[in-house]
Amino acid sequence: MKLSQLVFRSMQKNIKHYYLYFFALIFSVVLFFSFETLQYNPSVIEATAASGTATSGFEAASYMLYVIVLIFVLYANHLFMRRRSKEIGLYQLIGMTKGLVIRLIALENIMLLVGAVLVGMVVGLLSSRLFAMILLKVLQFDAVVAMTFSKEAVLHTAIMFSVLLVIILLQMAWIVRRSTLLHLFNVSKQADERVKSFSSWQMVLGAIGIAFIVYGYYKSTILFEDPMELLNNMLIILAATIGGTFLVFRFSVAFVFNIIRMSKKGHLKLADVLALTPIMHRMKENSKSLTLITVLTAVSLAITTLSYISYYSSETDAAIETPGDYVAVNGREEAFLRELDALNVPYDLKTTRIATGEIESSAFLSEDVIQYLNEDRSEVMIVPLSDYKHLAPDVELASNEIVVTSYSGFMSSSMPIEEGTETKLYIGDEAMPIKVKHINDDTLLTWRVTAGGPVLVVPDELYLRFEQLDVERAIFTQTAITLKNDEHQQQIEQLYKTTGADVLNEDGDKLNSLIATQQENLNLYGTTIFVTAFLGLAFLLATGSILYFKQMSEADEEMASYTVMRKIGFTEQEILRGIMYKQLFNFGVPLIVGLLHSYFAVKSGWFLFGNEMATPLLVTMGLYISMYTIFALLTIRYYKNVIHQSL
């Protein structure tokens, strides 16, 4: 028999093991090739030109995807080699040298990967237009998208996956070369860990693992309370949660299951035998893979959620940054308003007087931050109460009371202040005692004026004193213009620029209209959510496939046990019920722990990315739960076939 015939027969025999692996490879190639092609699509280049980072974003996504594929393929290949250990041993028993066995398996891998790359590139080429249309839809950009063929994308994809093939072949050759015949025939029979009574130190380590995770969660809730220790706290949280997760899977889970097993005093049901015992036997090896899968799930879910929060909040963020359809300062809106009148465009005006003052830094900042900045005072924007009345007509202030507004997001977390706080407001060297009456997140001034800082609303009498005493600092006005209809929108956008109404200062800095700000946000966040969503899908496919392949291997190894159970009278349904409990652990526990990790990660800093957490978080979690459920059902179906074939 020729080597090629042997390769085809071997692949035909193992096709049931390879089909999901082959599909995952094709999907990865499709994504990689599509990201590469998008960099050269004229419609995409035009739509993302404003962001200035789309091309580099696609390139970075391609490399991140490549790392995901590399980890997935190496792990899957290791599982396949373990599963085929007896087959490899038989090849050597009948006289095949290790070199010939390596050539045989190498040809299989070459055919699989080359086939996946060719199919993936064809599908990627056909679907690249669809990917571009999805991206432009996310960006709300109207354009006719043509199918684009890029030689650069083809060449880059071929090179990257050729390197991947070389790595796979080296891994395979290493495994075959270092394996003895005895090891090959016994690898599937070796128990990972004998089930025995747990020592006190194992119980302590399990408890420490839980404590680490809880501590990591707690630290995440106070992450921004001390900005000076932000990096250190992030590293502590990362180490605590990852280390705690490993200890929980390595010791806590097996310890709990051992208690459950011992509490039954030998009266184990079939479901207990099929679920508890295999998990406990394999916990030492599985703890590493379950930790990896849990962490990858948490990271990908957190990144996807934060990206979705940014995209979901893009319009409301624009409204927070720009308090009207158009904003002008220091009377530069006059020519613009004359043009609006000439076009008979109705509008509303809200003019706000603005002064700058200084407030004691201790009212907003911690002592460590004040010492680091070496500043006892912080500059703030001040507006009179009468100009604030259009937002809050019922607010009244005593002579020493103020309202802190535009106070939300990162500001409210890193610079905490409470109602009733008493501090001092400075004009030059003159200090005036003030008391914070109200705090809110109303948008009064454009972000380009406040630079994201809070705005103080003071009584008119106090503001007049600023006007009288503040001779060095800039006193200016902001006019917010809100259109009553959107006719002549494009013409008005152009007039806003040509009349000079968008000029912020003498240095030539410019203001943006509300629509322009929304479009900038869409360009940035739309590209980000597009990339992270597909990367998250690749993460899901990789982690779910790893779990699935691992369970396939365990099912094949346990087939003899199912044969014995069926011979002594247990039905397929009874055996399958125990398998379902086992899969509930294998897929459910990493998912639940991963969801918890991602929830606390997102909750610690979601306000940096937008103003709505619940909906994006629930949507992404729902998608991840659905995907894990699909993989669990595929695994149960495979076990069902193995149980059926066991007798």
Phi and psi in degrees as a GROMACS rama.xvg file:
@    title "Ramachandran Plot"
@    xaxis  label "Phi"
@    yaxis  label "Psi"
@TYPE xy
-72.2024  156.742  LYS-2
-61.5063  -38.9967  LEU-3
-62.8615  -39.1177  SER-4
-65.4424  -40.5069  GLN-5
-63.2068  -38.9566  LEU-6
-62.5247  -47.1466  VAL-7
-64.9243  -40.0392  PHE-8
-65.4304  -41.1161  ARG-9
-63.232  -43.1737  SER-10
-66.6155  -38.0846  MET-11
-63.6737  -38.403  GLN-12
-68.2236  -37.2635  LYS-13
-97.7843  11.5336  ASN-14
-60.9815  -33.572  ILE-15
-66.7862  -23.2747  LYS-16
-86.334  -26.584  HIS-17
-93.0718  -16.2765  TYR-18
-62.3139  -43.315  TYR-19
-71.4085  -36.6513  LEU-20
-60.4454  -44.2273  TYR-21
-64.4216  -42.4743  PHE-22
-63.7892  -42.9181  PHE-23
-63.1915  -38.9941  ALA-24
-63.457  -45.226  LEU-25
-60.5571  -45.3141  ILE-26
-61.1528  -40.6744  PHE-27
-65.1096  -42.1441  SER-28
-64.4487  -41.4147  VAL-29
-58.3455  -46.89  VAL-30
-64.2632  -47.2836  LEU-31
-60.481  -48.5379  PHE-32
-65.3676  -36.8155  PHE-33
-66.8726  -43.1051  SER-34
-61.7881  -38.9457  PHE-35
-65.7863  -43.4168  GLU-36
-66.9122  -37.3248  THR-37
-59.8883  -28.2936  LEU-38
-65.3037  -19.1071  GLN-39
-115.136  7.9259  TYR-40
-82.1335  120.978  ASN-41
-58.359  -39.9028  PRO-42
-64.5027  -41.5282  SER-43
-68.0723  -41.4961  VAL-44
-60.299  -42.2492  ILE-45
-66.2577  -42.6337  GLU-46
-68.9897  -33.3032  ALA-47
-102.146  8.91929  THR-48
-60.477  -35.3654  ALA-49
-65.858  -33.6778  ALA-50
-71.9217  -33.2997  SER-51
74.5126  -5.48648  GLY-52
-124.311  3.22665  THR-53
-63.28  -46.9097  ALA-54
-60.8833  -46.5759  THR-55
-65.6492  -31.5835  SER-56
-64.8618  -43.7591  GLY-57
-64.1997  -39.1986  PHE-58
-65.7722  -43.5783  GLU-59
-63.3095  -40.0757  ALA-60
-62.4059  -37.8584  ALA-61
-61.173  -43.7423  SER-62
-71.6923  -37.213  TYR-63
-62.818  -42.7771  MET-64
-61.6529  -38.8036  LEU-65
-62.8163  -40.8518  TYR-66
-63.867  -42.0481  VAL-67
-59.4466  -47.6732  ILE-68
-62.9238  -40.6915  VAL-69
-60.4537  -49.1059  LEU-70
-61.0398  -45.7378  ILE-71
-62.3774  -47.0648  PHE-72
-66.9713  -42.1821  VAL-73
-63.4468  -41.4821  LEU-74
-68.7655  -45.3546  TYR-75
-63.2224  -40.6811  ALA-76
-64.0345  -37.7884  ASN-77
-62.3265  -42.9364  HIS-78
-64.9255  -41.026  LEU-79
-64.7161  -41.0058  PHE-80
-64.9398  -37.8345  MET-81
-65.2052  -42.8456  ARG-82
-63.7924  -35.6929  ARG-83
-95.1692  15.4566  ARG-84
-59.9011  -41.9795  SER-85
-66.1833  -39.3571  LYS-86
-61.3584  -42.6096  GLU-87
-64.8701  -38.5411  ILE-88
-63.3806  -40.1415  GLY-89
-64.1367  -39.3589  LEU-90
-57.2175  -41.7058  TYR-91
-73.2338  -32.0383  GLN-92
-65.452  -34.1669  LEU-93
-84.2167  5.03275  ILE-94
111.279  -1.41203  GLY-95
-75.3443  134.943  MET-96
-74.8394  163.101  THR-97
-61.77  -35.1565  LYS-98
-62.6248  -39.9567  GLY-99
-69.6517  -38.2156  LEU-100
-62.8746  -41.678  VAL-101
-61.9521  -42.2687  ILE-102
-62.2059  -40.7935  ARG-103
-60.5447  -51.6774  LEU-104
-70.5158  -33.328  ILE-105
-62.5862  -41.9205  ALA-106
-62.0611  -39.7844  LEU-107
-60.471  -47.9375  GLU-108
-64.743  -38.9216  ASN-109
-63.1383  -45.3001  ILE-110
-63.8703  -41.5076  MET-111
-63.6193  -50.5901  LEU-112
-70.6425  -42.8141  LEU-113
-62.9587  -42.1465  VAL-114
-61.5196  -42.8671  GLY-115
-64.5712  -40.6318  ALA-116
-66.1677  -43.987  VAL-117
-64.1855  -48.1364  LEU-118
-63.3726  -43.1724  VAL-119
-62.6108  -38.9078  GLY-120
-70.2691  -37.3625  MET-121
-65.5685  -47.5893  VAL-122
-64.2749  -39.212  VAL-123
-62.3693  -39.3953  GLY-124
-64.9519  -43.7802  LEU-125
-69.7368  -31.937  LEU-126
-94.406  -5.31443  SER-127
-60.6545  -35.7543  SER-128
-65.2951  -39.1367  ARG-129
-64.1529  -43.7221  LEU-130
-60.0643  -43.3274  PHE-131
-64.0949  -39.7491  ALA-132
-65.2984  -39.8425  MET-133
-62.3773  -45.2119  ILE-134
-61.1187  -46.5002  LEU-135
-66.4837  -32.4563  LEU-136
-65.7385  -42.624  LYS-137
-62.5313  -38.4177  VAL-138
-80.7929  -4.59585  LEU-139
55.1948  45.9814  GLN-140
-113.409  123.575  PHE-141
-88.7947  120.913  ASP-142
-164.532  153.115  ALA-143
-87.1082  121.128  VAL-144
-99.7679  125.391  VAL-145
-102.419  152.631  ALA-146
-69.7371  130.434  MET-147
-116.654  128.252  THR-148
-105.967  126.074  PHE-149
-121.286  119.07  SER-150
-64.0712  -36.2329  LYS-151
-62.0016  -41.4513  GLU-152
-65.0233  -41.4955  ALA-153
-62.3943  -47.4479  VAL-154
-63.6326  -45.2002  LEU-155
-64.0082  -42.6323  HIS-156
-63.257  -44.3467  THR-157
-61.8641  -42.3039  ALA-158
-65.3571  -47.9132  ILE-159
-63.1449  -41.829  MET-160
-80.6325  -19.3594  PHE-161
-67.8479  -41.4863  SER-162
-61.6836  -41.8827  VAL-163
-61.0984  -41.2737  LEU-164
-62.0594  -43.0148  LEU-165
-60.6448  -42.1254  VAL-166
-63.1252  -42.4727  ILE-167
-62.3345  -44.5188  ILE-168
-64.5216  -38.8995  LEU-169
-64.4627  -41.9256  LEU-170
-61.7613  -46.1723  GLN-171
-62.4382  -45.1637  MET-172
-62.9855  -39.1395  ALA-173
-62.6862  -43.3422  TRP-174
-64.5779  -44.809  ILE-175
-67.5057  -44.0333  VAL-176
-62.7071  -38.3185  ARG-177
-89.7031  -3.47567  ARG-178
-93.6293  134.976  SER-179
-92.4562  164.384  THR-180
-60.0049  -42.8259  LEU-181
-61.4247  -42.4783  LEU-182
-64.803  -41.1943  HIS-183
-62.7544  -37.4306  LEU-184
-83.2779  -17.1737  PHE-185
-108.016  -5.9235  ASN-186
-61.7346  -35.491  VAL-187
-81.0012  -10.6154  SER-188
-98.74  -10.2797  LYS-189
-75.0742  123.023  GLN-190
-74.0109  140.33  ALA-191
-70.0137  -40.1644  ASP-192
-159.421  130.784  GLU-193
-70.8548  139.526  ARG-194
-79.834  117.96  VAL-195
-146.294  173.855  LYS-196
-66.3191  145.137  SER-197
-87.6118  138.979  PHE-198
-80.9276  165.617  SER-199
-65.2652  -34.3657  SER-200
-69.0275  -31.4343  TRP-201
-67.2096  -39.1532  GLN-202
-64.8261  -39.5773  MET-203
-64.377  -43.4841  VAL-204
-63.0168  -38.637  LEU-205
-62.2859  -42.679  GLY-206
-66.6932  -37.4946  ALA-207
-62.8367  -39.3245  ILE-208
-58.9519  -46.048  GLY-209
-63.6518  -41.7844  ILE-210
-63.1523  -39.4658  ALA-211
-59.8834  -46.0761  PHE-212
-63.6985  -45.8062  ILE-213
-61.3621  -41.6728  VAL-214
-63.9462  -41.4705  TYR-215
-61.1667  -41.3973  GLY-216
-63.4287  -43.1136  TYR-217
-62.9965  -44.6473  TYR-218
-62.5284  -32.5486  LYS-219
-67.5093  -28.5333  SER-220
-74.8989  -18.171  THR-221
-119.654  25.6088  ILE-222
-57.7805  -40.57  LEU-223
-99.1486  9.18144  PHE-224
-68.2457  -30.0288  GLU-225
-127.061  90.1619  ASP-226
-57.7554  -26.1736  PRO-227
-69.13  -24.3056  MET-228
-107.653  21.3637  GLU-229
-59.7012  -50.8201  LEU-230
-63.9846  -44.5998  LEU-231
-61.0946  -43.1304  ASN-232
-64.7169  -37.5271  ASN-233
-64.1641  -41.2658  MET-234
-66.5964  -39.0237  LEU-235
-63.2304  -44.8937  ILE-236
-61.5355  -43.9611  ILE-237
-62.11  -47.8995  LEU-238
-65.2842  -41.1423  ALA-239
-65.7903  -45.1326  ALA-240
-71.6479  -42.4462  THR-241
-68.5243  -47.6557  ILE-242
-62.1394  -42.598  GLY-243
-63.4773  -39.0387  GLY-244
-62.1232  -44.0749  THR-245
-62.3134  -45.5636  PHE-246
-64.3864  -36.518  LEU-247
-63.9957  -48.0532  VAL-248
-68.1707  -35.2684  PHE-249
-76.0858  -38.614  ARG-250
-121.961  -46.1745  PHE-251
-63.1558  -46.9373  SER-252
-62.8382  -50.2812  VAL-253
-62.3147  -36.1302  ALA-254
-64.1191  -46.0047  PHE-255
-62.8664  -44.3496  VAL-256
-64.8243  -35.187  PHE-257
-66.2297  -38.2777  ASN-258
-63.2817  -43.6356  ILE-259
-61.1817  -43.3128  ILE-260
-64.4973  -43.4274  ARG-261
-69.8145  -30.8816  MET-262
-66.1688  -20.5689  SER-263
-83.5766  -8.85636  LYS-264
52.1815  43.1214  LYS-265
88.9138  -10.7608  GLY-266
-91.2173  69.8782  HIS-267
-87.9769  136.68  LEU-268
-82.0518  168.405  LYS-269
-60.4  -39.0909  LEU-270
-62.2908  -35.2186  ALA-271
-65.9848  -42.3851  ASP-272
-63.9268  -40.7061  VAL-273
-80.1475  -23.9268  LEU-274
-104.165  -56.8664  ALA-275
-67.6452  -52.3524  LEU-276
-61.9221  -48.873  THR-277
-60.4227  -37.1779  PRO-278
-64.9464  -43.4784  ILE-279
-66.9275  -37.9561  MET-280
-63.2413  -35.0561  HIS-281
-105.168  12.338  ARG-282
-66.7678  -32.2667  MET-283
-63.337  -46.5333  LYS-284
-74.342  -42.6207  GLU-285
-68.1716  -24.5102  ASN-286
-60.0502  -35.5462  SER-287
-69.3383  -48.2618  LYS-288
-68.6852  -38.3158  SER-289
-66.2937  -37.5601  LEU-290
-63.6232  -46.0421  THR-291
-59.766  -46.7898  LEU-292
-64.849  -41.6818  ILE-293
-62.9066  -46.2431  THR-294
-65.4963  -44.0386  VAL-295
-62.0549  -40.8654  LEU-296
-61.7146  -46.0534  THR-297
-63.6126  -43.9701  ALA-298
-64.4239  -49.6048  VAL-299
-64.8472  -38.9182  SER-300
-66.7297  -41.6432  LEU-301
-64.3425  -44.8795  ALA-302
-63.6809  -44.6314  ILE-303
-62.6474  -42.7238  THR-304
-64.6225  -45.4736  THR-305
-63.6906  -37.9445  LEU-306
-64.8694  -41.7174  SER-307
-66.5897  -37.0804  TYR-308
-59.5013  -43.9932  ILE-309
-61.2289  -46.9475  SER-310
-68.2185  -41.826  TYR-311
-63.1715  -31.6764  TYR-312
-98.1372  7.41251  SER-313
-60.3336  -41.6325  SER-314
-72.3274  -43.6842  GLU-315
-68.3298  -33.7761  THR-316
-62.4325  -39.6506  ASP-317
-63.1473  -39.9172  ALA-318
-65.8643  -33.1172  ALA-319
-70.911  -38.3587  ILE-320
-73.3493  -30.114  GLU-321
-129.991  108.671  THR-322
-75.5669  2.59399  PRO-323
-152.187  175.151  GLY-324
-61.02  -36.6923  ASP-325
-140.431  146.5  TYR-326
-130.515  136.881  VAL-327
-136.314  156.996  ALA-328
-125.512  152.918  VAL-329
53.751  38.9708  ASN-330
76.1171  9.81  GLY-331
-73.5542  -0.492951  ARG-332
-86.3069  -6.75701  GLU-333
-60.2833  -48.0454  GLU-334
-64.6902  -36.9696  ALA-335
-64.6048  -42.0223  PHE-336
-66.0355  -36.3818  LEU-337
-62.7555  -38.347  ARG-338
-67.3821  -37.658  GLU-339
-64.5901  -40.582  LEU-340
-63.3454  -38.6222  ASP-341
-64.9365  -30.2688  ALA-342
-87.9992  -0.23486  LEU-343
58.4987  40.4533  ASN-344
-95.0962  117.746  VAL-345
-75.0052  146.887  PRO-346
-155.896  163.557  TYR-347
-113.742  145.076  ASP-348
-118.75  139.371  LEU-349
-135.717  111.439  LYS-350
-103.369  131.656  THR-351
-122.917  127.241  THR-352
-81.9628  141.466  ARG-353
-133.59  135.079  ILE-354
-129.994  163.367  ALA-355
-113.804  139.856  THR-356
-140.894  -172.098  GLY-357
-129.468  145.21  GLU-358
-128.433  153.079  ILE-359
-59.5635  127.749  GLU-360
-61.9106  -27.6702  SER-361
-63.9946  -18.0529  SER-362
-70.2851  -25.7926  ALA-363
-119.243  -31.8901  PHE-364
-111.738  153.337  LEU-365
-75.8496  165.008  SER-366
-62.0612  -37.6916  GLU-367
-62.6833  -42.399  ASP-368
-67.0397  -40.8414  VAL-369
-61.7125  -42.5928  ILE-370
-65.6012  -38.4711  GLN-371
-66.0849  -43.5862  TYR-372
-77.7193  -20.5793  LEU-373
58.0275  39.5255  ASN-374
-132.291  122.565  GLU-375
-83.544  -18.1233  ASP-376
-124.319  151.014  ARG-377
-123.736  138.317  SER-378
-77.0153  137.236  GLU-379
-136.272  157.794  VAL-380
-89.7801  139.288  MET-381
-126.332  133.082  ILE-382
-129.548  151.519  VAL-383
-76.7944  152.267  PRO-384
-59.2469  -38.6017  LEU-385
-61.4589  -32.7871  SER-386
-79.434  -15.784  ASP-387
-89.1235  -13.0669  TYR-388
-61.464  -27.4447  LYS-389
-68.0086  -19.9023  HIS-390
-93.3972  -37.3986  LEU-391
-137.964  80.8375  ALA-392
-65.2527  -19.6058  PRO-393
-92.9708  -1.92979  ASP-394
-74.6862  131.843  VAL-395
-127.688  142.185  GLU-396
-128.197  140.188  LEU-397
-75.2483  173.993  ALA-398
-63.4351  -24.204  SER-399
-113.163  13.6605  ASN-400
-102.446  150.779  GLU-401
-136.443  163.203  ILE-402
-115.388  130.566  VAL-403
-97.2192  116.529  VAL-404
-121.619  175.334  THR-405
55.8808  37.8931  SER-406
-113.389  95.1457  TYR-407
-158.07  177.915  SER-408
59.9425  -136.035  GLY-409
-59.9313  -35.612  PHE-410
-58.815  -47.5246  MET-411
-70.2321  -23.3019  SER-412
-88.6946  -41.174  SER-413
-87.4352  -21.4329  SER-414
-127.732  72.2178  MET-415
-68.9973  138.29  PRO-416
-144.482  147.409  ILE-417
-121.628  154.153  GLU-418
-63.1399  138.48  GLU-419
96.4029  -7.8789  GLY-420
-63.0612  133.122  THR-421
-108.745  132.811  GLU-422
-151.745  -164.439  THR-423
-129.378  142.025  LYS-424
-110.728  134.661  LEU-425
-114.711  137.824  TYR-426
-120.415  103.948  ILE-427
65.821  -123.202  GLY-428
-98.2914  -2.81153  ASP-429
-84.2732  126.511  GLU-430
-106.154  135.668  ALA-431
-122.824  120.293  MET-432
-67.7164  135.721  PRO-433
-135.644  162.64  ILE-434
-134.533  133.301  LYS-435
-78.2889  115.848  VAL-436
-90.9092  -45.5779  LYS-437
-134.775  152.603  HIS-438
-131.3  131.474  ILE-439
-151.018  176.142  ASN-440
-110.962  24.5906  ASP-441
-59.4235  140.29  ASP-442
-92.299  111.75  THR-443
-107.972  -40.8423  LEU-444
-121.189  153.571  LEU-445
-65.2783  149.193  THR-446
-61.3853  -29.3455  TRP-447
-66.6316  -22.2822  ARG-448
-88.525  -43.4601  VAL-449
-86.1497  -19.3478  THR-450
56.794  29.9597  ALA-451
85.0934  0.629967  GLY-452
-84.6339  167.887  GLY-453
-73.7178  159.338  PRO-454
-117.848  133.367  VAL-455
-100.933  126.291  LEU-456
-97.6133  121.689  VAL-457
-120.917  159.602  VAL-458
-57.9146  151.324  PRO-459
-58.8327  -36.358  ASP-460
-61.953  -41.5155  GLU-461
-68.6714  -37.3104  LEU-462
-64.8467  -37.9645  TYR-463
-62.2563  -33.9547  LEU-464
-65.3593  -36.5155  ARG-465
-62.1653  -43.3475  PHE-466
-62.8615  -33.8241  GLU-467
-78.1808  -37.4918  GLN-468
-96.6819  -23.0816  LEU-469
-86.8883  85.2172  ASP-470
-93.2893  -21.0151  VAL-471
-94.9489  -33.0424  GLU-472
-85.0475  156.231  ARG-473
-75.041  127.803  ALA-474
-113.032  122.731  ILE-475
-145.601  -179.349  PHE-476
-125.761  154.087  THR-477
-124.046  132.096  GLN-478
-115.567  120.061  THR-479
-97.9794  125.193  ALA-480
-111.653  120.488  ILE-481
-115.74  118.88  THR-482
-77.3507  145.525  LEU-483
-89.8661  -11.9299  LYS-484
-150.737  165.677  ASN-485
-106.185  26.7088  ASP-486
-70.3036  152.393  GLU-487
57.0831  32.7246  HIS-488
-58.9406  -48.6792  GLN-489
-64.4382  -38.9569  GLN-490
-66.1018  -40.0791  GLN-491
-66.1003  -40.0885  ILE-492
-57.5152  -42.0025  GLU-493
-68.0959  -40.6445  GLN-494
-64.1709  -35.8848  LEU-495
-57.1586  -35.53  TYR-496
-85.3224  -43.5229  LYS-497
-70.5726  -27.415  THR-498
-82.7918  -7.2865  THR-499
82.5683  9.80048  GLY-500
-68.7728  -18.6248  ALA-501
-89.8282  3.69203  ASP-502
-77.9069  127.674  VAL-503
-89.9786  -42.2578  LEU-504
-151.89  -179.295  ASN-505
-70.208  -16.6654  GLU-506
-78.1117  -5.29162  ASP-507
91.0199  7.24182  GLY-508
-64.5518  144.746  ASP-509
-115.195  151.092  LYS-510
-94.4731  157.017  LEU-511
-111.072  148.346  ASN-512
-76.0709  168.745  SER-513
-61.5063  -44.304  LEU-514
-64.4047  -42.3066  ILE-515
-63.819  -38.9426  ALA-516
-65.5042  -42.8286  THR-517
-60.2893  -42.2357  GLN-518
-67.3199  -38.3688  GLN-519
-61.5134  -44.3123  GLU-520
-62.9067  -42.3388  ASN-521
-63.0785  -41.2009  LEU-522
-60.7409  -43.2287  ASN-523
-74.4619  -55.8573  LEU-524
-76.043  -30.2276  TYR-525
-64.2113  -45.7454  GLY-526
-63.4319  -39.0618  THR-527
-64.6234  -47.0876  THR-528
-67.7697  -33.9137  ILE-529
-61.5171  -47.6847  PHE-530
-68.3325  -49.271  VAL-531
-68.2402  -31.2187  THR-532
-63.7769  -45.1732  ALA-533
-73.505  -32.8577  PHE-534
-66.3351  -40.478  LEU-535
-61.1711  -39.4346  GLY-536
-63.6099  -39.8625  LEU-537
-65.0908  -41.5932  ALA-538
-57.2263  -47.7775  PHE-539
-60.0549  -46.636  LEU-540
-62.5027  -40.0006  LEU-541
-67.5969  -50.4988  ALA-542
-67.27  -41.5609  THR-543
-63.7699  -39.8053  GLY-544
-66.9842  -38.965  SER-545
-60.4884  -46.2905  ILE-546
-60.7467  -42.7332  LEU-547
-64.0938  -46.6709  TYR-548
-62.4309  -39.503  PHE-549
-64.3129  -41.4278  LYS-550
-69.2948  -32.809  GLN-551
-60.6872  -43.6883  MET-552
-63.0613  -44.5891  SER-553
-64.6763  -38.2261  GLU-554
-62.4274  -43.7139  ALA-555
-65.1179  -39.0463  ASP-556
-67.498  -31.1273  GLU-557
-92.8045  4.79636  GLU-558
-59.2464  -38.7174  MET-559
-62.53  -36.741  ALA-560
-64.9944  -39.4266  SER-561
-66.1061  -34.6628  TYR-562
-61.4542  -45.9357  THR-563
-61.9177  -44.3126  VAL-564
-61.9136  -41.2036  MET-565
-70.3442  -33.1678  ARG-566
-67.7925  -30.9265  LYS-567
-90.5241  5.13529  ILE-568
116.218  -3.14832  GLY-569
-75.59  139.705  PHE-570
-83.9885  164.907  THR-571
-61.1409  -38.4899  GLU-572
-65.8003  -38.7709  GLN-573
-66.0472  -42.2301  GLU-574
-66.0204  -42.4308  ILE-575
-64.4873  -30.6274  LEU-576
-63.4431  -41.8888  ARG-577
-65.3457  -36.621  GLY-578
-63.1072  -37.9485  ILE-579
-61.8178  -40.5392  MET-580
-62.7551  -39.4381  TYR-581
-63.3451  -43.435  LYS-582
-70.9877  -27.1589  GLN-583
-60.8724  -36.3847  LEU-584
-74.5227  -50.9013  PHE-585
-60.0391  -36.7913  ASN-586
-100.49  -34.7291  PHE-587
-73.3254  -43.9464  GLY-588
-66.6632  -49.1944  VAL-589
-59.4381  -36.0278  PRO-590
-66.7883  -46.7284  LEU-591
-64.2203  -46.2485  ILE-592
-64.5508  -40.7004  VAL-593
-62.4403  -39.9713  GLY-594
-64.4676  -40.6266  LEU-595
-64.431  -46.2219  LEU-596
-56.6429  -47.8116  HIS-597
-67.7295  -35.5369  SER-598
-60.9823  -48.9611  TYR-599
-69.7854  -32.3264  PHE-600
-64.7969  -44.5375  ALA-601
-68.1092  -43.3179  VAL-602
-63.5746  -28.5627  LYS-603
-70.0215  -26.6696  SER-604
-146.706  21.5486  GLY-605
-61.7883  -29.2549  TRP-606
-67.7019  -14.3255  PHE-607
-75.2798  -17.3385  LEU-608
-109.806  -15.5453  PHE-609
176.688  -164.141  GLY-610
-125.579  15.2933  ASN-611
-144.44  119.439  GLU-612
-104.748  -39.4482  MET-613
-59.3708  -54.6624  ALA-614
-62.2114  -51.8746  THR-615
-58.6738  -38.9442  PRO-616
-66.0049  -44.3494  LEU-617
-65.7774  -38.9415  LEU-618
-63.8905  -49.9617  VAL-619
-66.8632  -39.6527  THR-620
-62.7552  -41.0237  MET-621
-60.4467  -40.8518  GLY-622
-65.7248  -42.0262  LEU-623
-66.1076  -41.7308  TYR-624
-61.8182  -41.2966  ILE-625
-61.9276  -44.51  SER-626
-65.603  -42.5385  MET-627
-64.4801  -36.5146  TYR-628
-62.2836  -41.2047  THR-629
-61.4672  -44.8184  ILE-630
-65.1418  -38.2377  PHE-631
-63.5688  -41.3476  ALA-632
-65.9698  -39.3314  LEU-633
-61.839  -39.9583  LEU-634
-65.3149  -44.9052  THR-635
-62.0325  -38.6456  ILE-636
-63.417  -39.5896  ARG-637
-65.5642  -43.9642  TYR-638
-59.9394  -39.0403  TYR-639
-60.2771  -41.6978  LYS-640
-66.3907  -40.5277  ASN-641
-64.0676  -43.466  VAL-642
-62.5635  -41.3674  ILE-643
-64.9272  -36.8345  HIS-644
-83.884  -6.77902  GLN-645
-72.0067  -14.8013  SER-646
